[in-house]
Amino acid sequence: MTTVVRRKLRAKERVIDNDSLVREYRLTPAKFRDQVQGDYTIFPVRRFDQDTRPFLKWAGGKRQLLPQLGRFYPETFGRYFEPFLGSGAVFFDLFNQGRLTGKTATLTDENSDLIGTYLRVRDSLEAIIERLTILARQHASRGRDYYYEIRDTWFNPARREWRARGGGADSYPVDLAAMMIYLNRTGYNGLFRLNQAGKFNVPAGRYSAPRIVDVGRLRSVSRILSDCAVEIREAPFDEAAMRAERGDLVYFDPPYAPLSRTASFRSYTSNGFSDENQRHLQTVILALAAREVSVLLSNSTAPCVLALYESNREVTRAGLRCRRIPARRAINSRAEGRGVVEELLVTNVKPTPRNHETHESTKRTIK
Ligand SMILES: C[S@@+](CC[C@H](N)C(=O)[O-])C[C@H]1O[C@@H](n2cnc3c(N)ncnc32)[C@H](O)[C@@H]1O
């Protein structure tokens, strides 16, 4: 990343050795010491902000696709909406690039455990860190057995009680939020899956040394979410997205329509995301495009999705273009469903010129 910023050192700022404190106190990290010139520090924006990454791993998370998605961030936009938040890879990427400075962001998802966890990281961070530290210590000595003990003896019963009391994200207990992060960091592939009885039933992952408590990252995330310009809510996608107006940006990343019926891993929420939901999403996207909202959708290339977008005249008339890009897909219980597959991007934003290395076939498909 070549962008550089000249930032005037504030009166009390110092060059310090502990990089993790940098974001907290707006100090100049030691690694940029030789870039201090008089009262100024010159540093690459991306390197300085690199620790603000998602604190959850999420099935279908978009970190690997950021270079391709980033080409469709509009030059200018008003407010930002992300109605299928998950781990928020695009939100954090926009933030890291400074593209959200001075803007409001509305982050929503239908999964109340997920939104509840974000809210507790924002509001009760010290309690979360304290509990996670204990969970991490126990996990280091007891491993997978401990994962199953927490999942079955503590998380699911506490979750049942929370549901019995109404179960909204706003009232998500801090203990559940800490366990949710622990299970996410140590469970299989960042999956959140409930069985028919409403119990979280994801198996333990196979990690030799999972990073369970990353204090620096949690602090950065908490600080960003505490910004009064960031709103986090539990909401169905249409309710949140339909608030967007001309010039705003909405990024949609719904649960994938399965490429084949057996490849379905859509149960992020207990009800999944049906073909009917996919059709409704298309009408929302058309309505927003008609209002001159900048929209960006990523989805699978399942036949039902291609029929809704690639071979649909209304979509073309609305000024939306479809592009296929290669992506790695890891969420499939069957080995043949993993590996490189194509992903569909639908957007009314013109791509910015390429400024990074990409996969050969991307060069063919993105124009
Ligand atoms: C593919 S994931 C999003 C991944 C995210 N972009 C990331 O980088 O981690 C899809 C998300 O949609 C949420 N979701 C499913 N159905 C929904 C609905 N009807 N309304 C809002 N969110 C929904 C799921 O809870 C899940 O977090």
The ligand as a Tripos MOL2 file, in Angstrom:
@<TRIPOS>MOLECULE
LIG
   27    29     1     0     0
SMALL
NO_CHARGES

@<TRIPOS>ATOM
      1 C1        -22.2990  -14.9610    4.4430 C.3       1 LIG1
      2 S1        -22.6580  -14.4160    6.0700 S.3       1 LIG1
      3 C2        -21.9900  -12.7950    6.0510 C.3       1 LIG1
      4 C3        -20.4980  -12.8330    6.1520 C.3       1 LIG1
      5 C4        -19.8520  -11.4710    6.2880 C.3       1 LIG1
      6 N1        -19.9010  -10.7080    5.0730 N.3       1 LIG1
      7 C5        -18.4130  -11.6150    6.7510 C.2       1 LIG1
      8 O1        -17.4890  -11.1150    6.1020 O.co2     1 LIG1
      9 O2        -18.2020  -12.2830    7.7620 O.co2     1 LIG1
     10 C6        -24.3720  -14.1420    6.0480 C.3       1 LIG1
     11 C7        -24.9590  -13.5150    7.2970 C.3       1 LIG1
     12 O3        -26.3610  -13.2570    7.0540 O.3       1 LIG1
     13 C8        -27.0850  -13.4050    8.2690 C.3       1 LIG1
     14 N2        -28.5120  -13.6040    7.9000 N.ar      1 LIG1
     15 C9        -29.1350  -14.7320    7.4830 C.ar      1 LIG1
     16 N3        -30.4360  -14.4840    7.1830 N.ar      1 LIG1
     17 C10       -30.6350  -13.1750    7.4030 C.ar      1 LIG1
     18 C11       -31.7510  -12.2940    7.2580 C.ar      1 LIG1
     19 N4        -32.9240  -12.7410    6.8050 N.pl3     1 LIG1
     20 N5        -31.6000  -10.9930    7.5850 N.ar      1 LIG1
     21 C12       -30.4020  -10.5230    8.0300 C.ar      1 LIG1
     22 N6        -29.3090  -11.3010    8.1950 N.ar      1 LIG1
     23 C13       -29.4110  -12.6080    7.8790 C.ar      1 LIG1
     24 C14       -26.4190  -14.5840    8.9360 C.3       1 LIG1
     25 O4        -26.6510  -14.5530   10.3270 O.3       1 LIG1
     26 C15       -24.9380  -14.3770    8.5530 C.3       1 LIG1
     27 O5        -24.2450  -13.7020    9.5680 O.3       1 LIG1
@<TRIPOS>BOND
     1     1     2 1
     2     2     3 1
     3     2    10 1
     4     3     4 1
     5     4     5 1
     6     5     6 1
     7     5     7 1
     8     7     8 2
     9     7     9 1
    10    10    11 1
    11    11    12 1
    12    11    26 1
    13    12    13 1
    14    13    14 1
    15    13    24 1
    16    14    15 ar
    17    14    23 ar
    18    15    16 ar
    19    16    17 ar
    20    17    18 ar
    21    17    23 ar
    22    18    19 1
    23    18    20 ar
    24    20    21 ar
    25    21    22 ar
    26    22    23 ar
    27    24    25 1
    28    24    26 1
    29    26    27 1
@<TRIPOS>SUBSTRUCTURE
     1 LIG1         1 GROUP 0 **** ****
